[in-house]
Amino acid sequence: MTLGAGAYEYCYVPETDYLKPYSKDTTLYRIAADGNAMKVLAKYAPAIAGIAASGDPELGANTLEDICHKGFLPFEPEKLWQAVEELSELAVE
C-alpha cells in the first residue's frame, strides 16, 4: 500500500486487551509491579508472591505457567491456577 501526502485516520480493534494484561504468560516481575495483582497472588500462593516481591532475577523472569512446572517450590498448582483466573479478570487503568 502506498499513501500520498495527507491526513489519515485509522480505526481498529486491538487483538490484546490492554485493560486486562494478566494471564498465565505474565512474569512475576510484572505482577510484582502491581499492588492489586500481588494481593491476588498472595491470596492463593503466598510463597510465589513472596518470590515475586523479593525481586529475584532468576525466578522473577518466569511466567506463572513456568512457575507451575517447578515442583520444588512450595505451592499448590490448583491454587496457582485459581490465581491466574482471578488475575485474568483484574483490570488496570
Protein Blocks (a to p, Z undefined) as FASTA:
>chain_A
ZZdedddddddddfbdfklmbcfkbcfklmmmpmklmmmmmmmmmmlmmmmmnopaklmm
pcfklmmmmmkbccdfklmmmmmmmmmmpccZZ
